[in-house]
Amino acid sequence: MCFRSICTSILAGLCVSTFGVSVLADEPAVPIKTGIIGMDAHALPWTKIINNPKATGELADMTIVAGYPGGSPDIPQSIELLKRNVEPCRELGVEIVDSIDELLKKVDAVLLLSLDGRPHLEQARPVFAAGKPIFIDKPIAGSLADAIKIFQLAKEHNVPCFSSSSLRFAKRAIGIGDDPKLGEVRGCDMYSPCALEPHHPDFFWYGIHGVEPLFAIMGTGCKSVARVHTEGTDVAVGVWNDGRVGTFRGIRDGRRGYGATVFGSKGIVPGGGFDGYEPLIVEIVKFFKTGKPPVSAEETLEIFAFMEAADQSKRQGGRPVTLESVMEKARQAAAVK
C-alpha cells in the first residue's frame, strides 16, 4: 500500500468541514475563552500576545482564561520553564487549575502547548471527549504512531484538530509562491537549528522548525529520505514523487538561523525565516472560529513520516528509507494501542 493510500485509509472522512460539530461563530460577540494545557513552552509569550488589551483583529477575538501547568520531570528544560511561566501567566489573568478536567469546564477551546510530545495523546483524550476544538503545538506527539492515533481520535469524536510549527507561516515560506521571480517550485534547501532530545526522534524536538516550512514550500508528495548525520550537523534529502528534491539542514554547530534557498522555474530566491508567533496564532483563532484547519492531518502525518524516515536512515548508515514503510509500521502500532 502506498503512503498516500495509507493516509487516505486513516484519514477518510477527516475533513473538518464535515465533522458535523458546532464550531465557534465566525464573529464571536466576546473573545473565545481558551485554556492552555502545558505551561512549559510557549504559554507565557503566547499569553502576552493574546491577552494584550491592545490586541487587534483576530488576536482580539481570543483570550486565555485558564492554564494547567503539566510538565515533564525527566526533561530539565520543562521544569525550568514551568518555574518561569506559571506565575507571570497568572498575573496576566490566567486561572491556574489542578487538572485538565477542571480546565475543560472553563473554556471553549484548547491550546495543547506541552513542550514534551510524549504526553500529548493522553492529554488530548479528555479534550476530544469534551468536544472542544484543539490546537496541538509541535511536536504533535512523541511518535508517528501516537500522531496517527491523535487524528483517529479526532475523527472518532468529531472534534476539529490541527498542529503546526510557527515557522510554516513565515511570509517567505507560506507565501513563497507569490514571488514573481521564482515561478514554479523545483526544489528547496531549508535550514534551521536542530537540537536533539533523547526522549524524542531526532527531528521531532526542534528540527521540525525546518522540516515543516520545507513542506510548506514543496508541498506533499515526498516518497523517500536519506540522511547524513554528524555531531554538529544533519542533512536529510527528500525525493518527491515528481522527481523534485527538498533538503533539510539541521544545525547544532556554528551560527544558527532559519531560512532556505528555493529553486524555481524562473529563478532562485531566498525563503523561510521566522516572523514571530503572531501569524500562527491568527491562524489558530480562525481555526477556532470555523473548525477548518490551515494544515491538513494528511500533511502533518507526512511531515512526521519524513522525520521518522530520517531517523531510520540514520540507523541504516544513510540509506534511503521510504515514507510508505515507516507509515505502515506506525499504522500497525497505532492499531494495537
C-alpha positions in Angstrom: 0.0 0.0 0.0 1.4 3.4 -1.0 2.0 6.2 1.6 -0.9 8.3 0.3 -3.2 5.3 0.3 -2.3 4.6 3.9 -3.0 8.2 4.9 -6.3 8.1 3.0 -7.4 4.9 4.9 -6.5 6.5 8.2 -8.0 9.9 7.4 -11.0 9.1 5.3 -13.7 11.5 6.4 -11.4 13.6 8.5 -12.2 16.8 6.7 -13.1 19.2 9.5 -15.8 20.8 7.4 -17.7 17.5 7.6 -17.1 16.9 11.3 -20.7 17.9 12.0 -19.9 19.6 15.3 -20.8 23.1 16.3 -17.7 25.3 15.9 -17.3 28.7 17.2 -19.0 31.6 15.5 -17.2 33.4 12.7 -17.6 36.7 14.6 -18.0 36.0 18.3 -19.6 38.6 20.5 -17.0 38.0 23.1 -13.4 36.6 22.8 -13.1 32.9 22.6 -12.3 31.5 26.1 -9.3 29.4 25.7 -7.3 27.1 28.0 -3.7 26.1 27.9 -2.6 22.5 28.7 1.2 22.5 29.4 2.7 25.8 30.5 6.4 24.8 30.0 6.9 26.1 26.5 5.0 28.9 24.7 2.5 29.6 27.4 3.9 32.9 28.5 4.8 34.5 25.2 1.6 33.5 23.6 -0.5 34.7 26.6 1.3 38.1 26.4 0.2 38.3 22.8 -3.3 37.0 23.2 -4.3 38.8 26.4 -2.7 42.1 25.4 -5.5 44.7 25.9 -4.2 46.5 22.8 -4.6 43.4 20.5 -6.5 44.0 17.3 -8.1 41.9 14.6 -8.1 38.2 15.1 -5.8 38.5 18.1 -8.5 40.4 19.9 -11.0 37.5 19.4 -9.4 35.1 21.8 -8.4 35.3 25.5 -6.5 32.8 27.7 -8.6 32.2 30.8 -7.2 29.1 32.3 -4.0 27.0 32.4 -3.0 23.5 33.5 0.8 23.6 34.2 1.7 19.9 33.4 5.4 19.4 33.0 7.9 16.5 32.4 10.2 15.8 35.3 12.7 13.9 33.1 13.2 16.9 30.8 15.1 19.6 32.9 14.1 22.4 30.4 10.4 21.6 31.1 10.7 22.1 34.8 12.8 25.3 34.4 10.2 26.8 32.0 7.4 26.0 34.4 9.1 28.0 37.1 9.4 30.9 34.8 6.0 30.8 33.1 3.2 29.9 35.6 3.2 32.9 37.9 3.6 35.5 35.1 0.7 33.9 33.3 -1.4 34.1 36.5 -0.6 37.9 36.6 -1.9 38.2 33.1 -5.3 36.9 34.2 -4.9 33.2 33.7 -6.5 31.0 36.3 -4.1 28.1 37.2 -6.0 24.8 37.6 -5.0 21.4 39.0 -6.4 19.2 36.3 -7.3 19.0 32.6 -10.9 18.2 33.5 -11.2 21.3 35.6 -9.7 23.4 32.8 -12.2 22.0 30.3 -15.2 23.2 32.3 -13.9 26.8 31.9 -13.1 27.1 28.2 -14.4 27.0 24.7 -11.2 25.8 23.0 -7.8 24.4 24.0 -4.1 25.1 23.2 -2.1 22.0 24.0 1.3 23.5 24.4 3.3 20.9 26.4 6.9 21.0 25.5 7.1 17.2 25.6 5.3 15.5 22.7 5.1 12.1 24.6 2.1 13.0 26.8 0.1 14.8 24.0 -2.0 11.8 23.2 -3.2 11.2 26.7 -3.6 15.0 27.3 -5.7 15.3 24.2 -8.0 12.4 25.0 -10.3 14.3 27.5 -10.3 17.3 25.2 -11.7 15.2 22.4 -14.2 13.6 24.7 -15.4 17.0 25.8 -15.8 18.1 22.2 -13.5 21.1 22.4 -11.6 22.2 19.3 -7.8 21.8 19.9 -4.6 23.1 18.5 -1.6 20.9 19.4 1.8 22.5 19.3 4.8 20.8 17.8 5.7 18.1 18.1 2.1 16.8 17.8 3.3 13.6 19.5 6.4 11.7 20.6 6.0 9.1 17.9 4.4 8.7 14.5 2.1 6.1 15.8 0.8 8.4 18.5 0.3 11.2 15.9 -1.8 8.8 13.9 -3.8 7.9 17.0 -4.5 11.5 17.8 -6.0 12.1 14.4 -8.0 8.9 14.6 -9.5 10.1 18.0 -10.3 13.5 16.4 -12.3 11.7 13.8 -14.0 9.4 16.2 -15.1 12.3 18.4 -15.8 14.7 15.5 -13.5 17.3 17.0 -11.5 19.8 14.9 -7.8 19.4 15.5 -4.6 20.6 13.9 -0.9 21.0 14.6 1.9 23.2 13.2 5.2 24.9 13.8 5.0 28.7 13.7 7.8 28.7 11.0 5.3 27.4 8.5 3.5 30.8 8.5 6.5 33.0 7.8 5.8 35.1 4.7 8.7 33.6 2.8 7.5 30.1 3.5 3.7 30.0 3.1 3.7 32.8 0.6 6.9 32.0 -1.4 4.8 31.0 -4.5 3.7 34.7 -4.8 7.3 35.7 -5.7 7.2 36.5 -9.4 10.9 35.9 -9.6 10.5 32.2 -8.6 8.0 30.6 -10.9 7.1 27.0 -10.1 9.0 25.5 -7.2 11.5 23.0 -8.4 13.3 22.3 -5.1 14.3 23.8 -1.7 17.2 23.7 0.6 15.9 24.6 4.1 17.9 25.1 7.3 17.2 25.6 11.0 18.6 24.8 14.4 18.3 21.1 15.3 18.8 20.5 19.0 18.3 16.8 20.0 16.4 15.4 23.0 16.9 11.8 24.0 13.2 11.0 24.6 12.1 12.0 21.0 13.0 11.0 17.5 15.8 13.4 16.5 14.0 15.9 14.3 10.7 15.9 16.3 12.2 18.0 19.0 13.5 21.1 17.1 14.3 20.0 13.6 10.6 20.2 12.8 11.0 24.0 12.6 12.9 23.4 9.4 11.1 20.4 8.1 7.6 22.0 8.4 8.4 25.0 6.3 10.2 22.7 3.8 6.8 21.1 3.2 5.0 24.4 3.2 7.2 25.4 0.2 7.5 22.0 -1.5 4.0 20.6 -0.8 3.3 17.0 0.0 4.3 14.0 -2.1 7.7 13.1 -0.6 8.5 9.4 -1.2 11.9 8.8 0.5 14.5 10.3 2.7 18.3 9.7 3.1 20.2 11.3 6.0 23.8 12.2 6.7 24.5 12.7 10.5 27.4 14.2 12.3 27.8 15.6 15.8 27.1 19.1 14.7 25.0 18.7 11.5 22.3 16.7 9.9 21.3 16.8 6.3 18.2 15.0 5.2 17.5 14.7 1.5 13.9 14.0 0.4 12.9 12.9 -3.0 9.3 13.8 -4.1 7.1 11.7 -6.3 7.6 14.1 -9.3 11.4 13.9 -9.0 11.9 17.2 -7.1 14.4 17.2 -4.3 14.0 19.0 -1.0 16.6 19.1 1.7 16.7 20.0 5.4 20.0 21.0 7.1 19.8 20.8 10.9 22.4 23.0 12.6 24.0 22.3 16.0 27.5 23.7 15.4 28.3 27.3 14.5 26.0 30.1 13.5 22.3 29.1 13.7 19.3 30.6 12.0 16.2 29.9 9.9 15.9 30.2 6.1 16.1 28.5 2.7 17.2 28.7 -0.8 14.2 28.0 -3.1 14.8 26.8 -6.7 12.2 27.7 -9.3 11.4 27.6 -13.0 12.2 31.3 -13.3 14.8 31.9 -10.6 16.4 31.1 -7.3 15.2 33.1 -4.3 15.6 33.1 -0.5 12.8 31.7 1.5 11.8 30.6 5.0 12.6 32.7 8.1 10.7 33.4 11.3 8.1 36.2 11.5 7.2 35.7 15.2 4.3 33.8 16.8 1.5 36.1 15.7 0.9 34.6 12.2 0.3 31.2 13.7 -1.9 32.5 16.5 -4.0 34.3 13.9 -4.5 31.1 12.1 -5.4 29.3 15.3 -8.1 31.9 16.1 -9.5 31.5 12.6 -9.5 27.7 13.1 -11.4 28.0 16.4 -14.0 30.1 14.7 -14.5 27.9 11.7 -13.3 24.4 12.6 -11.3 24.4 9.3 -7.6 23.6 9.8 -5.0 25.5 7.9 -2.8 22.4 7.8 -4.4 19.1 6.9 -4.0 15.9 9.0 -2.6 14.2 5.9 0.2 16.8 5.5 1.1 16.7 9.2 1.4 12.9 9.1 3.6 13.1 6.0 5.9 15.6 7.8 6.3 13.3 10.8 6.8 10.3 8.5 9.6 12.3 6.8 11.3 12.8 10.2 10.8 9.2 11.2 12.2 8.0 7.9 15.2 10.3 8.5 15.8 8.5 11.9 15.6 5.1 10.2 18.0 6.3 7.5 20.5 7.4 10.2 20.3 3.9 11.8 20.9 2.3 8.4 24.0 4.3 7.7 22.3 6.9 5.4 20.4 4.5 3.1 17.2 5.9 1.7 14.0 5.0 3.6 10.6 5.3 2.1 7.8 7.2 3.9 5.5 4.3 2.9 7.5 1.8 5.0 7.6 3.9 8.2 3.9 4.9 7.9 2.8 1.3 7.5 4.8 0.3 10.6 3.4 3.2 12.6 -0.2 2.5 11.4 0.2 -1.1 12.7 1.5 0.2 16.1 -1.4 2.7 16.4 -3.9 -0.1 15.7 -2.8 -2.0 18.9 -2.7 1.0 21.2 
